[in-house]
Amino acid sequence: MTKDEVTVFLITINKVYPRWKVDDPKGTINAWSLVLGDYTAEQADRALKDYMKKDITGYAPSAPQLVAQIEKNKRKTGTDWDALAKELEG
């Protein structure tokens, strides 16, 4: 994900979880970009949707929780299409 995609993603999280507050927006965007940079916006969106469907706490997910969900979703499909695409490109 690009920083712009992460910014939009974090805004979405804030709209769904309005109690989630960000004290340092620039630092938060940088940190989440570091964690989610290897994934697509579509993968992150799906992981967020999956998290929200199961969430009963009312707390926003952390970046590592979403990475775990992305990886779980990749295992469900059986094929890591991103890795395969990179391999074919290189």
C-alpha positions in Angstrom: 0.0 0.0 0.0 1.1 3.5 -0.7 1.0 6.2 2.0 -2.0 7.7 0.2 -3.8 4.4 0.4 -2.9 4.0 4.0 -4.2 7.5 4.8 -7.6 6.6 3.2 -7.6 3.3 5.0 -7.0 4.9 8.4 -9.8 7.4 7.7 -12.1 4.4 7.0 -11.0 2.8 10.3 -11.7 6.1 12.1 -15.2 6.4 10.6 -16.1 2.8 11.7 -14.4 3.2 15.1 -15.0 6.8 16.0 -13.5 6.3 19.5 -10.1 5.5 17.9 -8.1 8.7 18.1 -4.7 9.4 16.4 -2.5 11.8 18.3 0.3 11.9 15.7 -1.3 11.5 12.2 2.0 11.7 10.3 3.7 9.1 12.6 0.7 6.9 12.4 0.6 7.0 8.6 4.3 6.2 8.5 4.1 3.3 10.9 1.1 1.7 9.2 2.7 2.2 5.8 5.7 0.4 7.1 3.6 -2.5 8.3 1.1 -2.7 5.4 3.5 -1.6 2.6 3.9 -5.1 1.3 0.2 -5.6 0.8 -2.4 -4.2 -1.6 -5.2 -1.9 -0.6 -7.7 -4.6 -1.6 -6.0 -7.1 0.8 -6.2 -4.6 3.6 -9.8 -3.7 2.9 -10.8 -7.3 2.9 -8.9 -7.9 6.2 -10.7 -4.9 7.7 -14.1 -6.2 6.6 -13.3 -9.6 8.0 -12.2 -8.1 11.3 -15.3 -5.9 11.6 -17.6 -8.9 10.9 -16.1 -10.8 13.9 -15.4 -7.8 16.2 -17.6 -7.6 19.3 -15.2 -5.4 21.3 -15.8 -2.1 19.5 -12.0 -1.5 19.4 -10.2 -0.7 16.2 -7.8 -3.3 14.9 -4.1 -2.9 15.2 -1.9 -3.1 12.1 -0.5 -6.5 13.2 -4.0 -7.8 13.6 -4.8 -6.9 10.1 -1.6 -8.4 8.8 -2.5 -11.6 10.5 -5.9 -11.5 8.8 -4.4 -10.8 5.4 -2.1 -13.8 5.8 -5.0 -15.9 6.9 -6.9 -14.9 3.9 -4.0 -15.7 1.6 -3.8 -19.2 3.1 -7.5 -19.7 2.5 -7.1 -19.0 -1.2 -4.2 -21.5 -1.4 -2.2 -19.3 -3.8 0.0 -16.3 -2.9 -0.8 -14.4 -6.1 1.3 -11.4 -5.1 4.4 -13.6 -4.7 3.7 -15.4 -7.9 3.3 -12.1 -9.8 6.6 -10.8 -8.4 8.3 -14.1 -9.4 7.0 -13.9 -12.9 8.1 -10.2 -13.3 11.6 -10.9 -12.1 
